[in-house]
Amino acid sequence: MTVDFVQNLAQYNYIWTLREANEWIEIYQLGFKDVSTEEGDRRTFQLFNPNNGGF
């Protein structure tokens, strides 16, 4: 979840909002897709492999 990501960043003195974290994930983590079940910035991302595990 984005909340967990932001909490882990805070341990290293990176203070991000949920919106900033979501934007970073969307831009730089192409292997994740949004599987959130609610609206808003408290989003859930799941590792996604479009090749179904193939090489």
C-alpha distances in whole Angstrom, upper triangle without the diagonal:
4,5,5,7,9,10,11,13,15,16,18,19,17,16,14,13,10,12,13,10,10,13,13,11,13,16,16,14,16,15,11,11,10,10,9,11,12,13,12,10,7,6,4,6,9,11,14,18,21,23,23,23,26,28
4,5,5,6,9,10,11,12,15,16,17,14,13,10,10,6,9,10,7,7,10,10,9,11,14,14,13,15,15,12,12,10,11,10,13,13,13,11,8,6,6,6,8,11,13,16,20,22,25,24,25,28,29
4,5,5,6,9,10,11,13,15,15,13,12,10,9,7,10,11,9,10,13,13,12,15,17,17,16,19,19,16,16,14,14,12,14,14,14,12,9,6,8,9,11,14,16,19,23,25,28,28,28,31,32
4,5,5,6,9,10,11,13,15,13,13,12,12,10,13,13,10,12,15,14,13,16,18,17,16,19,18,15,16,15,15,14,16,16,17,15,12,10,10,10,11,13,15,19,22,25,27,26,26,29,30
4,5,5,6,9,10,11,13,11,11,9,10,9,12,11,7,9,12,11,10,13,15,14,13,16,16,13,15,14,15,15,18,17,18,16,12,11,11,10,10,13,14,17,21,23,26,25,25,28,29
4,5,5,6,9,10,10,8,7,6,7,7,10,9,7,10,12,11,11,14,16,15,15,18,19,16,17,16,18,16,19,18,18,15,11,10,11,12,13,16,18,21,24,26,29,29,29,32,32
4,5,5,7,9,10,9,9,9,10,10,13,13,11,13,16,15,15,18,20,19,18,21,21,19,20,19,20,18,21,20,20,17,14,12,14,14,15,18,19,23,26,29,31,31,30,33,34
4,5,5,7,9,9,10,10,12,12,15,14,11,14,16,14,14,18,19,17,17,20,20,18,20,19,20,20,22,22,22,20,17,15,15,15,15,17,18,22,24,27,30,29,28,31,31
4,5,5,7,5,7,8,10,11,14,12,9,13,15,12,13,17,17,16,16,19,20,18,20,20,21,21,24,23,23,20,16,15,16,16,16,18,19,22,25,28,30,30,29,32,32
4,5,5,5,5,8,10,12,15,13,12,15,17,15,16,20,20,19,19,23,23,21,23,22,24,23,25,24,24,21,17,16,18,18,19,21,22,26,29,31,34,34,33,36,36
4,6,7,9,11,14,15,18,16,15,18,20,18,18,22,23,21,21,24,24,23,25,24,26,25,27,26,27,24,20,19,20,20,21,22,23,27,29,32,34,34,33,36,36
4,6,9,11,15,16,18,16,14,18,19,17,18,21,21,19,20,24,24,23,25,25,27,26,29,28,28,25,21,21,21,22,21,23,23,27,29,32,34,34,33,35,35
4,6,9,13,15,17,15,14,18,19,17,18,22,22,20,21,25,26,24,26,26,28,27,29,28,28,24,21,20,22,23,23,25,26,29,31,34,36,36,35,38,37
4,6,10,12,14,11,11,14,15,13,15,18,18,17,18,22,23,21,23,23,25,24,27,26,25,22,18,18,19,20,20,23,23,26,29,31,34,34,33,36,35
4,7,10,12,10,10,13,14,13,15,18,18,18,19,23,24,22,23,22,24,23,25,24,22,19,16,16,17,19,20,23,24,27,30,32,35,35,34,37,37
4,7,8,6,6,10,11,10,12,15,15,15,17,20,21,19,20,19,21,20,22,21,19,16,12,13,14,16,17,20,22,24,27,29,32,33,32,35,35
4,5,5,6,9,10,11,12,14,16,17,17,20,22,19,19,17,19,17,20,18,16,12,9,10,12,15,16,20,22,24,27,29,32,33,33,35,36
4,6,5,6,9,10,11,12,14,15,16,18,19,16,16,14,16,14,16,14,13,9,6,7,8,11,13,16,19,21,24,26,29,30,30,33,33
4,5,5,6,9,10,11,12,14,15,17,19,16,16,14,16,14,17,15,12,9,6,9,9,13,14,17,19,21,24,26,29,29,30,33,33
4,5,5,6,9,10,11,12,13,16,18,16,16,15,18,17,20,18,16,13,9,12,12,14,14,18,19,21,24,26,29,30,30,32,32
4,5,5,6,9,10,11,11,14,15,13,14,13,16,15,18,17,16,13,9,10,10,11,11,15,16,18,21,23,26,27,27,29,30
4,5,5,6,9,10,10,12,14,11,11,10,13,12,15,14,13,10,7,9,8,9,9,13,14,16,19,21,24,25,25,28,28
4,5,5,6,9,10,12,14,12,12,12,15,15,18,17,15,13,10,12,11,13,12,15,16,17,20,21,24,25,26,28,28
4,5,5,6,8,10,13,11,13,13,16,16,20,20,18,16,13,14,13,14,12,15,15,16,19,20,23,25,25,27,26
4,6,5,5,8,9,8,9,10,13,14,17,18,17,15,12,13,11,11,9,11,11,13,16,17,20,21,21,23,24
4,6,6,7,9,8,8,9,12,13,17,17,16,15,12,14,11,12,9,12,12,13,15,16,19,20,21,23,23
4,6,7,10,10,11,12,16,17,21,21,20,18,15,17,15,15,13,15,14,15,16,17,20,22,22,24,23
4,6,9,9,12,14,17,18,22,23,22,20,17,18,16,16,13,14,13,14,15,17,19,21,21,22,21
4,5,6,9,11,14,16,20,21,21,19,17,17,14,13,10,11,9,10,12,14,16,17,17,19,19
4,5,8,11,14,16,20,21,21,20,18,19,16,14,11,11,9,8,10,11,13,15,15,17,17
4,7,10,13,16,19,21,21,21,19,19,16,13,10,8,6,5,6,8,11,12,12,14,14
4,7,9,12,15,17,18,18,16,15,12,10,6,5,4,5,8,10,13,14,14,17,18
4,6,9,13,15,15,16,14,14,10,8,5,6,7,6,9,10,14,14,16,18,20
4,6,9,11,11,12,11,11,7,6,5,6,9,9,13,14,17,17,19,22,23
4,7,9,11,13,12,11,8,6,6,6,10,10,14,15,18,17,19,22,24
4,6,8,9,10,8,5,5,7,9,13,14,17,18,22,21,23,26,28
4,7,10,11,10,8,8,11,12,16,17,20,21,24,23,25,28,31
4,7,9,8,7,9,12,15,18,19,23,24,27,26,28,31,33
4,7,8,8,11,13,16,20,21,24,25,28,28,30,33,34
4,6,7,11,13,17,20,21,25,26,29,29,31,34,35
4,5,9,12,15,18,20,24,25,28,28,29,32,33
4,7,10,14,17,19,23,24,28,27,28,31,33
4,7,10,13,15,19,21,24,23,25,28,29
4,7,10,12,16,18,21,20,21,25,26
4,7,9,13,15,18,17,18,21,23
4,6,10,12,15,14,15,18,20
4,7,10,12,11,11,15,16
4,6,9,9,10,12,14
4,5,6,6,9,10
4,5,8,9,11
4,5,5,7
4,6,9
4,7
4
